[in-house]
Every structure is written in C-alpha cells, then in structure tokens.
Amino acid sequence: MKMTINLAGRSAVAVRFFIALAVILSDVMCATVAYNYCAFQWGGKYEGWSAPPDVAFVSGIPYAVGIVICLILARVCHKREQKQRER
C-alpha cells in the first residue's frame, strides 16, 4: 500500500505567502529609506554630517535582496504546484 501526500495545496499557500512577504518587505523598505533620507538631510543641514542623504538608499539593499529571494521562492513553489497538477 503506497501512501501519497497532497502537496498541491501547500504549494499554493506557499506561493501566496512569499508574494505577500515580498509586498510587505517592499513597503517596509520604502518607509526605512524615506526615514533615513530625511534623517540624513536633517543631520547634514543642522548637525554638520558629512554623508550625503543619498547614502540612505544603501539601507534598502537588504530589503531588495529579501524581496528577490521571496519572488524566487514563490516561482519555485509555483512550478512545483504545476508539476503536482500534471500528475
């Protein structure tokens, strides 16, 4: 007697989860970069910081990497779900 596990439903949930996580990460990235940009602008104007406000965009790099990873994982789960449906 061979036991089979239905993973198609789990893959669909995983696809939605990773896409939702990518959207949330993009929103948090925008908020973080905007806050840091304002902080660097204020610091340069009133406290004499030497770094330009454009340095704030560096804080978005980890979020961008996380977004790309989530989208790749969503694509892999989507392909896995399609293979499960073909069987």
N, C-alpha and C positions, 0 to 999 in steps of 0.2 A: 504494500500500500504506500503510494507516494503522496507526501503532503506538499501542497503548494501554498504559497503566501501571496496574497494580492497586494502588490506594492504600487499599483497604478494610482490608487487614491492618495497614498503618502507622497508620491512624486508630485502630484498636482498641488498638494498643500505646500510642499517644499518650494515649488516654483513661485507660488503667491507670497510665501514668507520672504524669500530672498528679494523679490521685486519690491515688496513693501519696505524691507530693511534698506534697500538702495535708495528709495524715495526719502525715507526718514533721515538717512545719512546725508543726502544732498541738502535737505532743509537745515540740518544742524551745521553743515559745512558753511552754508551761506550766512547763517547767523554768527558763527565764530569768526569768519573772515571779516564781516562787516564790523563786528565789535572791535576786533584787533586793529582794523584800519582806522577806526575813529580814535582808538586809544593811541596809536602811533601818531596820528595827526595832532591830537591834543598835546602829547608829550613833546613833539617837535616844536610846537608853537609856544608852549608855556614853560616847559622844563628843560628845553635845550637838548633833547635827544638827538643823536646824530643819525640814527637809522631813518630812512625814508618810509612813508606809510605803505609803500608797495611791498615792503617786507611782510606785511600781514598776509599776503597771498601764499606764503610758504606754509602757513598753518593749515591750509586747505589740502595739502598734498596727502597726508594720511587718510583723510576722508575720501579723496578721489581714488586712492588705492583700494580702500574698503568697498567703494561703490563698484569699481571694476570687478573685484573678486565676487561680490554678490551677484552681479549680472552674469559672470561666467558660470557660477554655480547654478543659477536659475536656468541657463541654457543647457547645462549638462543634465539637470533634473528633467527638463522638458524633453530632451532627446531620449532619456531613459523611459519616460512616460509613453512616448510614441512607440518605442520598441515593445513595451509591455502590451500596448493596444493591438499591435500587429500579431501577437501570438494568439 
